[in-house]
Amino acid sequence: MPESDEMSDEGYETFLMDLEDYKSELEERE
């Protein structure tokens, strides 16, 4: 069952979204 592949894709998308939020916070602090 390719569940691990689907989970890794979703986890990667979530990681990218969190990364964008992190960048926005850094820019706001400066």
Buried (B, 14 or more C-beta within 10 A) or exposed (E): EEEEEEEEEEEEEEEEEEEEEEEEEEEEEE
